[in-house]
Amino acid sequence: ADIVCAGAISLFFSIRVISFISLQFIPILYPFSSFIIMVLLSPSSILGIIIPLSSPRVDFTATVSPIPHPCLSMSCSTSLEYIITAVQEKYYKLVDIDMTAMRKIEVMKRDVHSEKHLNMMIEILKSGFEAADPSRAIKRKLSLEDDLLRIEDYIFDLSHYERIFVYGAGKASGLMAQAVEELLGDRIYMGSVNLPDYLINKYRLKRIALNPASHPLPDEQTLQSTEKIVEMLHQCSDNDLVIGLISGGGSSLMCMPGEGITVDDMRTTYELLIKSGLEIQEINTVRKHISRIKGGKLAGIISPATSLNLLISDVVGDLPEYIASGPTVPDGSKPEDAMNILRRSGLWDRIPDSVKEYLLGIVDDRISLTGNSDQPWFKNTHNI
């Protein structure tokens, strides 16, 4: 009897080992793996067949799901649950992710309970998108009551301003412009906002012009559109209010290279930075110092007008000076910082000569430091 029991036990575990190994090398068995394991691991073959076929909760197409194993939800013996739990971790490694997604969709289509959960997930996603909608964000923050424009702790009495200008750049700035125009209407004297060229026809605005630009790499069209914004802002006086609409992508969509740097050289530099693996803070530090408008310099162009700049962040940490490279935000970095980043990343010898010459030149005469916090125009600059 002992010999028979020992042989039976040896056979019992040999079958388990062989079946588990076979699953690793025969992908076609994936959908039926739960069934096979249950048959081989149950006290008898009969019990192993009856349990999976009789349970109403079993769906073999769901057994590839890397979430709580279907076997554990069935009314099988405690010992069987224990054994399956033990192999569960390694079993998951056999799952093909693409097959998992496809089969879970099939299950959701057939199963009413799963369909309810699917609809619930869709509603959650919709709520998330609505909460992050740029237009809704502007409407939540910005309000107008008679002549009083309010946002957070700021109140702007529009009767004190002769004209209202609107400028902006970014992938979300079209929706931002739409919300601002709906709120202010004919109070807006003039507006100019740069958007990705594929979004231009999405909006129909009356007071704010939408200019095509390129993202993630600037081009000649981007420069021309940015020049339109700068030309408009040069008209501003101390009796005007300027509203800025800045969002992610603004570094490329509103681009004006430093003197002597061509658009092609700027484009090459941007491409090298994007592919370098550098943090966005480092990338935008370099961008600031090779631009005539980034790093707070655009605030100098807007001056002496008062500016209210609304920022939607796509930068981890939400620091205003890195959103679209901070065109209206004081810059605490130095040209040497940009050069050190380029050298440390191995890009210094790869960037165009015009960019290197520009950086070396501004280190000597400090012309890039016009965006530091000591400048008087930041007194009338508000970034939210």
RODRENDO-135366 format. One line per 4 residues: number of its first residue (from 1); their letters; for each residue x, y, z of C-alpha. Coordinates in pm, 1 decimal, padded with zeros to 6 digits, m for minus. Layout:
RODRENDO-135366
NUM = a = X/Y/Z; ...
END
This chain:
RODRENDO-135366
1 = adiv = 00000.0/00000.0/00000.0; 00286.5/00238.9/00082.4; 00448.6/00169.0/m00253.3; 00120.8/00231.3/m00436.3
5 = caga = 00062.6/00558.4/m00244.6; 00418.3/00676.3/m00311.7; 00380.1/00598.5/m00680.2; 00046.4/00776.0/m00695.7
9 = islf = 00189.2/01085.0/m00526.7; 00488.4/01089.4/m00762.7; 00258.4/01058.4/m01063.0; 00031.6/01326.6/m00917.9
13 = fsir = 00308.0/01589.0/m00900.4; 00476.2/01476.3/m01223.8; 00154.0/01547.7/m01411.5; 00140.5/01894.0/m01254.8
17 = visf = 00497.5/01978.6/m01349.3; 00453.7/01850.9/m01704.9; 00126.2/02041.2/m01751.4; 00268.3/02366.4/m01619.8
21 = islq = 00574.8/02343.9/m01844.2; 00359.2/02259.8/m02145.0; 00159.0/02575.9/m02093.4; 00474.7/02781.6/m02125.1
25 = fipi = 00556.0/02645.5/m02469.5; 00212.4/02581.9/m02622.1; 00035.3/02921.4/m02649.4; m00278.7/02764.7/m02795.9
29 = lypf = m00350.4/02620.0/m02452.4; m00367.9/02965.2/m02289.3; m00746.6/03002.6/m02315.6; m00795.6/02657.1/m02163.3
33 = ssfi = m00515.2/02673.4/m01907.9; m00749.0/02717.2/m01613.4; m00948.1/02411.6/m01720.5; m00633.4/02198.8/m01766.2
37 = imvl = m00482.6/02300.4/m01434.1; m00809.8/02233.4/m01254.2; m00838.3/01887.2/m01406.5; m00481.4/01797.8/m01314.5
41 = lsps = m00482.7/01954.3/m00968.9; m00823.0/01832.5/m00847.3; m00855.7/01515.2/m00634.0; m01005.7/01331.1/m00929.0
45 = silg = m01044.7/01388.2/m01299.3; m01419.5/01369.2/m01269.1; m01431.2/01649.2/m01010.6; m01193.8/01853.1/m01226.9
49 = iiip = m01432.6/01831.4/m01522.5; m01755.5/01882.5/m01332.0; m01650.8/02198.3/m01144.8; m01550.0/02418.5/m01442.1
53 = lssp = m01835.1/02300.5/m01663.5; m02105.3/02336.4/m01400.8; m02006.7/02674.0/m01255.7; m02216.0/02956.9/m01408.9
57 = rvdf = m01939.1/03209.6/m01338.0; m01676.1/03039.7/m01553.4; m01580.3/03189.8/m01887.7; m01272.4/03034.2/m02043.7
61 = tatv = m01210.6/03350.2/m02247.5; m01164.6/03535.3/m01919.3; m00898.3/03303.8/m01780.7; m00622.6/03498.7/m01952.0
65 = spip = m00707.3/03809.5/m01748.1; m00421.9/03920.1/m01517.1; m00672.6/04015.5/m01247.7; m00810.0/03785.1/m00971.5
69 = hpcl = m00808.6/03439.9/m01128.0; m01151.7/03303.2/m01226.6; m01068.5/02972.5/m01060.3; m01056.9/03147.5/m00724.4
73 = smsc = m01412.5/03270.4/m00767.5; m01556.7/02923.5/m00828.8; m01704.8/02692.6/m00567.5; m01412.5/02448.6/m00567.6
77 = stsl = m01234.4/02290.8/m00271.6; m01010.7/02490.5/m00040.2; m00713.2/02271.6/m00127.9; m00764.0/02341.5/m00497.3
81 = eyii = m00780.6/02716.5/m00433.3; m00460.6/02697.1/m00232.6; m00269.5/02513.4/m00505.3; m00389.5/02747.4/m00779.8
85 = tavq = m00299.2/03049.2/m00566.5; 00051.1/02905.5/m00533.3; 00101.7/02886.7/m00911.8; m00088.7/03206.4/m00983.0
89 = ekyy = 00212.9/03438.1/m00980.7; 00404.5/03236.3/m01238.9; 00090.0/03161.0/m01435.7; 00037.1/03529.4/m01501.6
93 = klvd = 00368.9/03542.7/m01681.8; 00220.8/03316.3/m01948.4; m00048.5/03568.0/m02036.8; m00028.6/03743.9/m02370.2
97 = idmt = m00128.1/04106.5/m02303.3; m00284.6/04167.9/m02643.4; m00489.6/03849.7/m02618.0; m00590.6/03956.2/m02268.5
101 = amrk = m00726.9/04288.8/m02388.6; m00912.3/04133.2/m02680.4; m01070.3/03859.5/m02473.5; m01170.6/04095.8/m02194.7
105 = ievm = m01351.7/04311.6/m02449.7; m01533.9/04001.7/m02577.6; m01634.1/03913.0/m02223.1; m01754.4/04267.7/m02152.4
109 = krdv = m01971.9/04264.1/m02463.1; m02145.2/03943.1/m02353.2; m02164.0/03990.6/m01980.7; m02426.8/04238.3/m01851.8
113 = hsek = m02251.8/04283.3/m01519.5; m01923.3/04371.7/m01693.2; m02105.9/04604.0/m01932.9; m02233.9/04802.9/m01637.8
117 = hlnm = m01879.3/04834.6/m01508.6; m01758.6/04932.0/m01854.0; m02018.7/05209.1/m01873.0; m01918.1/05321.2/m01526.7
121 = miei = m01553.1/05342.5/m01632.7; m01650.9/05543.2/m01941.1; m01844.2/05786.6/m01721.2; m01545.3/05822.7/m01490.4
125 = lksg = m01318.8/05896.6/m01787.5; m01566.8/06150.6/m01925.6; m01581.9/06324.2/m01588.2; m01202.5/06336.0/m01578.5
129 = feaa = m01181.0/06485.7/m01926.7; m01448.0/06741.4/m01843.3; m01266.6/06842.8/m01525.1; m00946.7/06896.1/m01725.8
133 = dpsr = m01118.2/07072.6/m02015.9; m00935.7/07404.3/m02076.1; m01256.1/07592.4/m02156.8; m01424.9/07471.6/m01838.8
137 = aikr = m01112.1/07554.6/m01639.4; m01121.1/07915.4/m01762.9; m01492.4/07946.2/m01685.8; m01441.1/07806.6/m01335.2
141 = klsl = m01163.2/08051.1/m01257.0; m01254.5/08364.3/m01450.4; m01576.8/08557.3/m01392.2; m01716.4/08892.0/m01502.5
145 = eddl = m01964.7/09096.7/m01301.9; m02044.9/09433.7/m01458.1; m01696.0/09579.2/m01515.5; m01517.5/09362.7/m01260.8
149 = lrie = m01307.1/09076.1/m01394.7; m01227.9/08835.4/m01111.1; m00985.4/08547.8/m01084.0; m00880.4/08406.7/m00748.6
153 = dyif = m00771.4/08704.6/m00534.1; m00731.9/08940.8/m00830.3; m00993.2/09195.6/m00938.6; m00949.4/09398.5/m01257.4
157 = dlsh = m01182.1/09692.3/m01312.2; m01219.4/09692.4/m01690.0; m01348.4/10048.4/m01687.7; m00994.0/10158.5/m01603.0
161 = yeri = m00851.1/10015.4/m01925.0; m00883.7/10161.4/m02272.2; m00830.0/09835.3/m02458.5; m00807.2/09462.5/m02391.9
165 = fvyg = m00560.2/09254.4/m02592.1; m00549.2/08873.7/m02591.8; m00247.9/08668.2/m02696.6; m00151.7/08306.5/m02642.9
169 = agka = 00011.9/07986.5/m02758.9; m00031.8/07619.9/m02679.8; m00225.2/07307.0/m02763.6; m00500.8/07404.2/m02517.8
173 = sglm = m00501.5/07774.6/m02602.1; m00776.5/07745.9/m02864.2; m01029.6/07633.7/m02605.0; m00894.2/07894.5/m02364.1
177 = aqav = m00942.5/08165.7/m02627.0; m01292.9/08043.3/m02698.6; m01387.0/08068.3/m02330.2; m01234.7/08417.1/m02291.3
181 = eell = m01412.0/08546.9/m02601.4; m01743.6/08406.4/m02478.5; m01689.3/08588.9/m02149.0; m01559.6/08924.6/m02273.9
185 = gdri = m01705.1/08943.6/m02624.7; m01669.7/09286.2/m02787.2; m01466.6/09415.3/m02494.5; m01169.7/09248.3/m02664.4
189 = ymgs = m00995.6/09503.1/m02886.1; m00761.6/09257.9/m03058.8; m00633.2/08905.3/m03011.8; m00372.2/08674.2/m03161.8
193 = vnlp = m00316.6/08313.3/m03053.6; m00084.5/08047.7/m03199.5; m00221.7/07693.9/m03232.9; m00104.1/07372.1/m03399.5
197 = dyli = m00201.0/07409.9/m03764.2; m00430.7/07104.7/m03748.4; m00649.2/07279.0/m03485.4; m00699.3/07610.1/m03663.4
201 = nkyr = m01028.8/07518.3/m03831.1; m01174.6/07374.2/m03512.9; m01269.2/07713.4/m03368.4; m01475.5/08006.1/m03497.5
205 = lkri = m01376.0/08321.7/m03313.2; m01465.0/08680.0/m03398.7; m01227.9/08892.5/m03191.5; m00924.6/08667.6/m03158.9
209 = alnp = m00719.0/08565.7/m03462.2; m00585.6/08210.9/m03465.0; m00243.6/08164.0/m03622.1; m00107.5/07830.3/m03750.4
213 = ashp = 00216.6/07707.8/m03596.1; 00415.6/07386.6/m03572.5; 00458.4/07142.8/m03283.8; 00680.2/06992.4/m03146.8
217 = lpde = 00936.1/07153.6/m03377.3; 00906.1/07518.1/m03487.1; 00916.4/07619.5/m03851.5; 00906.6/07935.4/m04063.5
221 = qtlq = 00528.5/07956.6/m04028.0; 00567.0/07947.8/m03648.8; 00807.4/08241.4/m03662.4; 00568.0/08442.7/m03879.5
225 = stek = 00276.4/08374.1/m03643.9; 00486.6/08469.6/m03342.3; 00588.2/08793.6/m03510.4; 00216.4/08875.7/m03544.6
229 = ivem = 00174.5/08835.6/m03168.8; 00478.5/09048.6/m03089.6; 00370.0/09316.1/m03337.6; 00030.4/09333.1/m03168.5
233 = lhqc = 00181.1/09353.3/m02820.3; 00405.7/09641.7/m02923.9; 00086.9/09848.5/m02960.8; 00000.5/09817.4/m02592.3
237 = sdnd = 00017.9/10117.8/m02361.5; m00000.6/10162.4/m01985.6; m00380.3/10204.8/m02013.9; m00430.6/09860.2/m02166.3
241 = lvig = m00493.6/09513.0/m02021.6; m00329.1/09213.7/m02185.0; m00464.7/08864.2/m02122.6; m00227.0/08578.5/m02199.1
245 = lisg = m00341.3/08221.5/m02266.3; m00043.5/07989.2/m02228.3; m00052.2/07609.6/m02232.0; 00157.3/07303.0/m02306.5
249 = ggss = 00339.8/07311.9/m02638.9; 00385.5/07687.1/m02621.3; 00763.3/07653.5/m02631.9; 00742.2/07538.6/m02993.0
253 = lmcm = 00421.7/07715.9/m03097.6; 00546.5/08061.7/m02995.7; 00906.6/08074.2/m03103.8; 01137.4/08365.4/m03181.2
257 = pgeg = 01505.8/08265.9/m03204.2; 01783.4/08479.7/m03065.9; 01959.4/08714.0/m03305.9; 02166.1/08525.6/m03562.5
261 = itvd = 01990.1/08192.4/m03505.6; 01790.2/08072.0/m03805.0; 01461.4/07886.8/m03775.0; 01627.5/07574.0/m03913.3
265 = dmrt = 01902.1/07594.9/m03650.2; 01641.4/07645.1/m03379.2; 01446.6/07347.6/m03511.5; 01759.1/07129.5/m03509.6
269 = tyel = 01836.6/07234.3/m03153.1; 01480.5/07160.0/m03038.0; 01494.9/06816.1/m03197.6; 01824.2/06733.8/m03027.5
273 = liks = 01685.7/06847.6/m02691.7; 01365.1/06646.7/m02726.7; 01552.6/06327.5/m02814.7; 01822.9/06376.7/m02550.1
277 = glei = 01634.3/06230.0/m02255.2; 01678.5/06550.8/m02054.6; 01413.9/06659.3/m01805.1; 01167.6/06917.6/m01938.2
281 = qein = 01303.3/07170.6/m01688.6; 01648.9/07133.7/m01842.0; 01516.3/07146.5/m02196.8; 01321.9/07463.6/m02127.2
285 = tvrk = 01617.0/07624.5/m01952.2; 01810.1/07595.9/m02278.2; 01510.7/07716.5/m02478.7; 01481.4/08028.6/m02263.3
289 = hisr = 01834.0/08144.1/m02332.2; 01825.3/08103.6/m02709.4; 01496.6/08291.6/m02745.5; 01397.6/08657.9/m02761.5
293 = ikgg = 01064.8/08606.1/m02585.1; 01101.5/08316.0/m02339.7; 01223.7/08333.7/m01981.2; 01023.0/08645.3/m01895.1
297 = klag = 01128.5/08849.0/m02196.9; 00777.8/08866.9/m02342.8; 00667.3/09050.9/m02028.6; 00913.0/09323.8/m02124.1
301 = iisp = 00747.7/09353.9/m02465.0; 00401.9/09376.9/m02306.3; 00517.2/09647.3/m02064.5; 00399.8/09909.6/m01972.1
305 = atsl = 00058.3/09743.9/m02003.8; m00086.6/09532.2/m01723.6; m00090.2/09162.1/m01805.3; m00296.6/08874.8/m01670.7
309 = nlli = m00144.5/08550.1/m01792.7; m00345.1/08229.7/m01750.1; m00129.2/07917.2/m01756.4; m00235.9/07555.4/m01805.5
313 = sdvv = 00049.3/07329.2/m01705.5; 00177.6/07012.9/m01869.1; 00496.4/07022.0/m01661.0; 00548.8/06802.1/m01355.4
317 = gdlp = 00540.5/07027.6/m01049.8; 00347.0/07303.0/m01233.0; 00622.7/07562.0/m01189.0; 00517.8/07865.2/m01400.9
321 = eyia = 00872.0/07938.3/m01518.9; 00879.6/07607.5/m01711.3; 00531.3/07616.4/m01866.0; 00593.3/07704.8/m02234.2
325 = sgpt = 00940.0/07815.5/m02113.7; 00788.1/08096.1/m01902.8; 00748.6/08385.1/m02149.0; 00608.7/08617.2/m01878.7
329 = vpdg = 00765.8/08462.6/m01569.6; 01089.9/08586.2/m01407.0; 01382.5/08361.7/m01489.0; 01635.8/08272.4/m01223.7
333 = skpe = 01866.9/08074.6/m01451.5; 02176.2/08200.1/m01629.3; 02318.5/08142.1/m01978.2; 02593.5/07935.0/m01815.4
337 = damn = 02326.1/07696.3/m01688.6; 02205.6/07635.4/m02043.2; 02559.8/07576.0/m02163.7; 02633.0/07335.6/m01877.5
341 = ilrr = 02320.3/07135.7/m01959.2; 02425.4/07108.6/m02324.0; 02779.9/07002.7/m02232.8; 02670.8/06752.7/m01968.1
345 = sglw = 02426.6/06587.7/m02207.7; 02679.4/06568.3/m02490.5; 02483.3/06808.7/m02711.0; 02724.9/07101.9/m02713.6
349 = drip = 02926.3/06962.0/m03004.6; 02610.1/06867.7/m03194.9; 02405.7/07188.2/m03184.0; 02440.5/07437.7/m03472.6
353 = dsvk = 02725.8/07688.5/m03454.3; 02483.6/07981.7/m03453.4; 02331.1/07858.6/m03125.0; 02673.1/07812.9/m02963.5
357 = eyll = 02787.1/08156.0/m03078.1; 02470.0/08315.5/m02944.5; 02508.6/08153.2/m02602.4; 02875.0/08246.5/m02581.7
361 = givd = 02788.3/08602.9/m02679.6; 02518.7/08649.9/m02416.1; 02748.0/08511.8/m02148.7; 02987.0/08797.2/m02227.7
365 = dris = 02739.0/09085.4/m02239.7; 02455.5/08939.4/m02023.6; 02184.6/09040.0/m02268.9; 01987.6/08723.8/m02182.7
369 = ltgn = 01929.3/08834.9/m01825.1; 01654.8/09080.4/m01918.2; 01400.8/08834.0/m01778.9; 01525.8/08832.4/m01419.4
373 = sdqp = 01296.3/08927.9/m01131.8; 01460.8/09270.0/m01078.7; 01300.5/09410.9/m01392.2; 01029.3/09672.4/m01319.5
377 = wfkn = 00774.5/09535.7/m01567.9; 00702.9/09232.7/m01349.4; 00518.6/09463.1/m01106.5; 00229.0/09473.7/m01354.1
381 = thni = 00262.7/09108.8/m01461.6; 00032.3/08849.8/m01304.5; 00073.0/08478.5/m01377.0; m00198.8/08239.0/m01263.6
END
